Amino acid sequence: MLQLKKVKAVSVFMAAILALTACGGGTTKPTEDNGSKNGSGSAVAKVSSVKSSDKKSNEKVELRFLLWGNQKEIEYKTKWTDEFNAAHDNIHVNLEAIPEGFHDKLTVQVSSNTLADLVQIAGDFGGEYFKKDVFAPLDSYIEKDGLKGAWVDSLMSGLSYNGSVYAAPTTFYSGFIIYNKTMFKENNIPLPTNDWTEEDFLKAAKALTKGEGDSKVWGADFSSWWAYSLARNLYDGYKAWDWEAGKMTADTEGFKDGVQFITDLYRVHKISPTPTMAKDVGGTFETGKYAMTVGASWDMASFNEAIGDKFEWDIVTFPSNSKYGKWRSPLWTTAIGISADSPHKDEAWEYIKYMSAQGKVQEEMEIIGLPALKSISEDSNFINSIPEGWKKFNKSVFFDALDYAVDGVVLNEIQDEIIKVELELLFAGEQDIDTTLKNIQTKGQLKLDRMKE
């Protein structure tokens, strides 16, 4: 059993953290994979379908898998789990799917020593669990099955601690710009490319902001939660806090410059409504009221469905700032770990291997996110294929965005209760930037100190 003091420490910390999850969409035609290596040279796991009659024991192992997800994610994870169960008469995985309140459920299970055998983990919050020995290291399993280096490299730092891997990734997400191609063409504005600059972005956004009242078209939409997330990440990956050092970093030049740029979009350039104005504008990118917006792969299915043939659209990487380089995006990684207390670690690993390293399942993962397995995500055939029913788009941007995505612990108490509140005052012109940053730094440090205790 885990030591009680470790359990309490994790419980207190995790009550303060929100894992940002996302929904993907669309369908792609799967191809069978028999465990071989494809053209990319990355390993693909062989998933056994040996029946229990071939095993030494006919006893069936029942595993619990605690996970979050929206309706589509849970639907497809149920499908894949049913397929796994059908292929393994000696193992049966039972899903404990939590659409909302995942961390509350996880905290209760950890503190009561009833943690599920398998647990969904995100790269932005798993580290504190790994340090407290809540999960088992997976290195021996990864080595045994030849899976070292099998997953997208940039995903692994958030799933590792002290040289060991504690969770295997299944999907990932990062941000990019979605733009109305029809609107650009009709206004004779050059289409954005992956080498565009912040100045290019602003020039296009200003030229495309037109009209008044209900008929107004905005050059960009920075009115969603992305405004707060990008404000704390935009330049050079500043996140407003350094969790390991226990210090707020809202007083850094990079953080201030990023916040100032987002603020200027509303108050100086006036190319986007503020988050508090958004409800009066109504709708999002699919309405045609915005020339550009910020999004991730989870938006693709809903936009394809909602936009239909109304206008052409595509995606492009974030623009570059002359001083800091590409705007930074949060990196969201979804993975699966094994409880350190599970008596069935070998069986749990078989399920993890099926979900994270089986070619057919990983290719189908595009339905809910981007596949983490290199042999799929780096395969030119996959990158050039468009899911059935979707309009053609620059799919390589999904993976190009990894170059500017940054990982790190997400602190919901600071992000939503302090940063969001202070930035709303700044964006509305009710508070100056120096006061805003001072409040974030001071209030955030008090809360961070309590969280660290």
C-alpha positions in Angstrom: 0.0 0.0 0.0 1.1 3.6 -0.6 2.2 5.4 2.4 -0.6 7.6 3.8 1.6 10.8 3.9 2.3 10.3 0.2 -1.4 9.9 -0.6 -2.3 13.0 1.3 0.3 15.0 -0.5 -0.9 14.0 -3.9 -4.5 14.5 -2.9 -3.9 18.1 -1.8 -1.9 18.9 -4.9 -4.3 17.4 -7.3 -7.3 19.1 -6.0 -5.7 22.3 -7.4 -5.0 21.0 -10.9 -7.3 20.8 -14.0 -6.1 18.6 -16.8 -7.0 20.3 -20.1 -8.7 17.6 -22.2 -9.8 17.9 -25.8 -12.1 16.2 -28.2 -11.1 15.1 -31.7 -13.4 14.0 -34.5 -13.8 12.5 -37.9 -13.1 9.1 -39.2 -10.2 7.6 -41.1 -10.0 4.3 -42.9 -7.9 1.9 -40.7 -5.3 -0.4 -42.2 -4.4 -3.7 -40.7 -1.0 -4.0 -38.9 0.6 -7.3 -37.9 3.3 -5.8 -35.7 5.8 -5.1 -38.5 7.7 -1.9 -39.0 6.4 0.5 -41.7 8.3 2.9 -43.8 9.1 5.2 -40.9 11.2 2.6 -39.2 9.4 3.1 -35.8 8.4 0.1 -33.8 4.9 -1.2 -33.7 3.8 -3.5 -31.0 2.6 -7.0 -31.7 -0.6 -7.4 -29.8 -1.4 -11.0 -28.8 -4.8 -12.5 -29.5 -4.0 -15.8 -27.8 -7.0 -17.3 -26.2 -7.1 -18.4 -22.6 -7.1 -22.1 -23.7 -3.5 -21.5 -24.7 -2.6 -20.0 -21.3 -1.5 -21.8 -18.2 -4.5 -20.6 -16.4 -8.1 -20.1 -17.5 -8.7 -17.5 -14.7 -9.9 -14.2 -16.1 -8.2 -11.1 -14.8 -10.6 -8.1 -14.3 -9.0 -4.7 -14.7 -10.4 -1.3 -14.0 -9.5 1.7 -16.2 -10.3 5.2 -14.9 -10.5 7.8 -17.7 -12.0 11.1 -18.7 -13.5 12.0 -22.0 -16.4 13.5 -23.9 -19.1 11.4 -25.4 -17.2 10.7 -28.6 -14.0 9.9 -26.8 -15.7 7.5 -24.4 -17.6 5.9 -27.3 -14.5 5.0 -29.3 -12.5 4.0 -26.2 -15.3 1.6 -25.4 -15.1 0.2 -28.9 -11.4 -0.4 -28.7 -11.7 -1.9 -25.3 -14.4 -4.2 -26.4 -12.1 -5.4 -29.3 -9.3 -5.9 -26.8 -11.5 -7.9 -24.5 -12.8 -10.1 -27.4 -9.2 -10.9 -28.3 -8.1 -11.8 -24.7 -10.2 -14.4 -23.0 -8.0 -14.2 -19.9 -8.2 -10.3 -19.5 -11.3 -8.1 -19.2 -10.9 -4.3 -18.9 -13.8 -2.4 -17.3 -14.0 1.3 -18.1 -14.7 3.8 -15.4 -15.4 6.8 -17.7 -15.8 10.2 -16.0 -17.1 12.9 -18.4 -16.7 15.6 -15.7 -15.0 15.8 -12.3 -12.2 13.4 -13.2 -9.7 14.8 -10.7 -12.2 14.6 -7.9 -12.7 10.9 -8.6 -9.0 10.3 -9.0 -8.2 12.1 -5.7 -10.8 10.0 -3.9 -9.4 6.7 -5.3 -5.8 7.7 -4.4 -6.6 8.8 -0.9 -8.8 5.7 -0.2 -6.3 3.2 -1.7 -8.9 2.1 -4.3 -7.1 3.4 -7.4 -8.0 1.6 -10.6 -5.4 -0.7 -12.2 -5.2 1.6 -15.3 -5.5 5.4 -15.2 -5.6 8.0 -17.9 -2.8 10.5 -17.4 -2.0 13.9 -19.1 1.5 15.2 -19.6 0.6 18.4 -17.9 -0.3 16.9 -14.5 1.2 13.4 -14.3 4.6 14.4 -12.9 3.4 15.0 -9.3 1.9 11.5 -9.2 5.1 9.9 -10.6 7.1 11.6 -7.8 4.8 10.1 -5.2 5.1 6.5 -6.4 1.4 6.4 -7.3 2.2 4.8 -10.7 4.5 1.9 -11.7 7.5 2.6 -14.0 7.1 1.1 -17.4 10.7 0.9 -18.5 11.0 -2.9 -18.3 7.9 -3.5 -20.3 8.9 -0.9 -22.9 12.4 -2.6 -23.2 11.0 -6.1 -23.4 8.6 -5.2 -26.2 11.1 -3.1 -28.2 9.1 0.1 -27.8 11.9 2.4 -26.7 11.6 5.5 -29.0 8.4 4.2 -30.4 6.4 7.4 -29.6 6.7 11.0 -30.6 9.8 12.2 -28.8 8.5 15.6 -27.5 5.6 13.8 -25.7 7.8 11.8 -23.4 9.2 14.4 -21.0 5.8 15.0 -19.4 5.3 11.3 -18.9 8.7 10.6 -17.3 10.4 11.3 -14.0 13.9 10.7 -12.8 14.8 8.8 -15.9 11.9 6.5 -16.0 8.7 6.4 -18.1 5.4 6.2 -16.1 2.8 6.4 -18.8 2.5 5.5 -22.4 1.0 8.1 -24.8 -2.0 7.5 -26.9 -2.8 10.9 -28.4 -1.6 14.5 -28.3 -2.8 18.0 -29.3 -1.3 21.5 -29.8 -2.6 24.8 -31.2 -2.6 26.5 -34.6 -4.5 29.1 -36.6 -7.6 28.2 -38.5 -8.5 30.6 -41.3 -11.3 31.4 -43.7 -9.6 30.8 -47.1 -12.6 32.2 -49.0 -12.5 35.4 -47.1 -8.8 35.8 -47.8 -9.2 35.2 -51.5 -12.2 37.5 -51.9 -10.2 40.4 -50.3 -7.0 39.7 -52.3 -5.0 39.0 -49.1 -2.2 36.5 -49.5 -2.9 33.1 -47.8 -0.9 32.6 -44.7 2.0 30.1 -44.8 4.1 28.4 -42.1 6.7 31.1 -42.3 4.4 34.0 -41.8 5.1 36.7 -39.2 3.2 38.4 -36.4 3.1 41.5 -38.7 1.6 39.4 -41.5 -1.1 38.2 -39.1 -1.9 41.7 -37.9 -2.0 43.1 -41.4 -4.5 40.4 -42.6 -6.6 40.7 -39.4 -7.0 44.4 -39.7 -7.8 44.2 -43.4 -10.5 41.6 -42.8 -12.2 43.4 -39.8 -15.2 45.1 -41.4 -18.7 46.3 -40.8 -20.7 47.2 -37.7 -23.2 45.7 -35.3 -24.6 42.3 -36.0 -23.1 42.3 -39.5 -19.5 43.0 -38.3 -16.8 40.5 -39.5 -13.8 40.3 -37.2 -10.3 39.6 -38.4 -9.6 37.1 -35.7 -11.4 35.4 -32.8 -9.4 35.6 -29.5 -12.5 35.5 -27.4 -12.4 31.9 -26.1 -10.4 30.4 -23.2 -7.5 30.4 -25.7 -7.0 34.1 -24.9 -6.0 33.3 -21.3 -4.0 30.2 -22.2 -2.0 32.0 -24.9 -1.5 35.1 -22.8 0.5 33.0 -20.3 2.4 31.0 -22.9 2.7 33.2 -26.0 6.4 34.3 -26.0 9.2 32.0 -25.2 7.1 29.6 -23.3 6.6 31.7 -20.2 3.8 30.1 -18.1 3.5 32.7 -15.3 4.8 30.1 -12.8 7.7 27.7 -12.3 6.2 24.8 -10.3 9.5 23.1 -9.6 11.0 26.2 -8.1 7.8 27.2 -6.4 7.9 30.7 -7.9 5.6 32.9 -10.0 7.2 34.3 -13.1 4.6 36.9 -14.1 7.3 39.6 -13.6 9.4 38.4 -16.5 9.8 40.4 -19.7 8.6 37.5 -21.9 5.4 37.1 -19.9 4.7 40.8 -19.9 5.2 41.1 -23.7 2.9 38.2 -24.4 0.1 39.6 -22.2 0.6 43.1 -23.8 0.3 41.6 -27.4 -3.0 39.8 -26.6 -4.3 42.9 -24.9 -3.5 45.1 -27.9 -5.5 42.8 -30.2 -8.6 44.1 -28.4 -7.7 47.6 -27.3 -5.3 48.9 -30.0 -5.8 46.8 -33.2 -9.5 46.0 -32.4 -9.5 42.9 -34.6 -11.2 40.6 -32.0 -13.9 40.9 -29.4 -12.8 40.3 -25.9 -13.8 37.1 -24.1 -16.6 39.0 -22.2 -17.9 40.5 -25.5 -18.1 37.1 -27.2 -21.6 36.3 -26.0 -23.0 39.4 -27.7 -21.3 38.5 -31.0 -22.6 34.9 -30.9 -21.2 31.9 -32.6 -17.6 31.0 -33.5 -15.5 30.5 -36.6 -18.1 28.3 -38.4 -20.6 31.3 -38.6 -18.3 33.2 -41.0 -18.1 36.1 -38.6 -14.3 35.6 -38.1 -11.5 35.4 -40.6 -9.2 33.5 -38.3 -9.4 31.7 -35.0 -7.1 29.6 -32.7 -7.8 25.9 -32.5 -6.5 22.3 -32.3 -7.2 19.0 -34.0 -10.2 18.5 -31.8 -12.0 21.3 -33.7 -11.7 19.7 -37.1 -14.7 17.3 -36.9 -17.1 19.9 -35.6 -16.0 22.6 -38.1 -16.3 20.2 -41.0 -19.8 19.3 -40.0 -20.9 22.9 -39.2 -19.2 24.7 -42.1 -20.0 22.2 -44.9 -19.9 24.0 -48.2 -20.4 27.5 -46.8 -16.8 28.5 -47.3 -13.3 27.2 -47.8 -11.0 27.0 -44.8 -7.6 25.6 -43.8 -5.0 25.6 -41.0 -1.6 27.1 -40.6 1.1 27.2 -37.9 1.3 30.1 -35.4 3.1 33.2 -36.8 6.5 34.3 -35.5 7.4 37.2 -33.3 10.7 38.9 -34.4 12.2 38.7 -30.9 10.7 35.5 -29.4 10.0 33.3 -32.5 6.9 31.3 -33.0 4.0 31.8 -30.6 3.9 29.1 -28.1 1.1 26.6 -27.6 0.3 24.4 -24.7 1.0 20.7 -25.4 -1.6 18.3 -24.3 -0.7 14.6 -24.2 -3.1 11.8 -23.2 -1.5 8.6 -21.9 -2.2 5.6 -19.7 -0.4 4.5 -16.5 -0.5 1.5 -14.2 -1.3 1.9 -10.5 1.8 0.9 -8.4 -0.6 -1.1 -6.2 -2.2 -3.1 -9.1 -1.6 -6.9 -8.7 -2.1 -7.3 -12.4 0.6 -5.1 -13.9 1.5 -7.6 -16.7 -2.1 -7.8 -17.9 -2.5 -4.0 -17.6 0.5 -3.5 -19.8 -1.1 -5.7 -22.5 -4.0 -3.2 -22.6 -1.6 -0.2 -22.6 0.4 -1.7 -25.4 -2.8 -2.3 -27.4 -4.0 1.3 -27.1 -0.7 3.1 -27.5 1.4 0.9 -29.8 -0.9 -1.2 -32.0 -0.9 0.1 -35.5 -4.5 -0.3 -36.3 -5.8 1.2 -33.1 -3.3 4.1 -33.3 -4.3 4.9 -36.8 -8.0 5.0 -35.7 -7.0 7.4 -32.9 -7.3 10.3 -35.3 -11.0 10.1 -34.6 -10.3 11.6 -31.2 -6.8 13.1 -31.4 -3.4 12.7 -33.0 -1.7 9.3 -32.8 1.3 9.3 -30.6 3.0 6.3 -32.3 5.8 7.4 -34.6 5.1 4.7 -37.1 1.7 6.3 -37.7 2.2 10.0 -37.1 5.4 10.2 -39.1 4.1 8.1 -42.0 3.6 10.1 -45.2 0.6 8.1 -46.2 -1.1 9.0 -42.9 -0.1 12.7 -43.1 -1.4 13.0 -46.7 -4.7 11.1 -46.0 -7.9 13.1 -45.1 -10.5 11.5 -42.9 -13.7 10.4 -44.7 -16.2 13.3 -45.0 -13.6 16.1 -44.3 -12.6 18.8 -46.6 -9.0 18.8 -47.8 -6.6 20.6 -45.4 -2.9 21.0 -44.6 -2.7 18.1 -42.2 1.0 18.4 -41.7 0.3 21.5 -39.6 -0.9 19.1 -36.8 2.7 17.9 -36.5 4.5 21.1 -37.4 2.8 22.6 -34.3 4.8 20.3 -32.1 7.9 22.5 -32.8 6.4 25.3 -30.7 4.3 23.4 -28.2 5.4 23.6 -24.5 4.6 21.1 -21.7 4.2 21.9 -18.1 2.0 21.6 -15.0 -1.4 23.3 -15.3 -2.5 25.0 -12.1 -6.2 25.6 -12.4 -6.5 27.6 -9.1 -4.0 30.2 -10.5 -5.1 30.1 -14.1 -8.8 30.5 -13.6 -9.1 32.1 -10.2 -6.3 34.7 -10.6 -5.0 35.1 -14.1 -8.3 34.9 -15.9 -9.9 37.4 -13.5 -7.0 39.9 -13.7 -6.8 39.6 -17.5 -10.5 40.3 -17.9 -10.0 43.6 -16.2 -7.0 44.4 -18.4 -8.7 43.4 -21.6 -11.7 45.6 -20.8 -9.5 48.6 -20.0 -10.5 48.7 -16.4 -6.9 48.0 -15.2 -3.4 48.8 -16.5 -0.9 46.1 -17.4 1.5 46.9 -14.5 -1.2 46.5 -11.9 -2.4 43.4 -13.6 1.0 41.7 -13.6 1.7 42.8 -10.0 -1.6 41.3 -8.9 -1.0 38.0 -10.8 2.5 37.8 -9.3 1.5 38.6 -5.7 -1.8 36.7 -5.5 -0.3 33.8 -7.5 2.7 33.5 -5.2 0.5 33.3 -2.1 -1.6 30.5 -3.6 1.4 28.7 -5.0 3.0 28.8 -1.5 -0.1 27.2 0.0 -0.2 24.6 -2.8 3.4 23.7 -2.2 2.9 23.3 1.5 
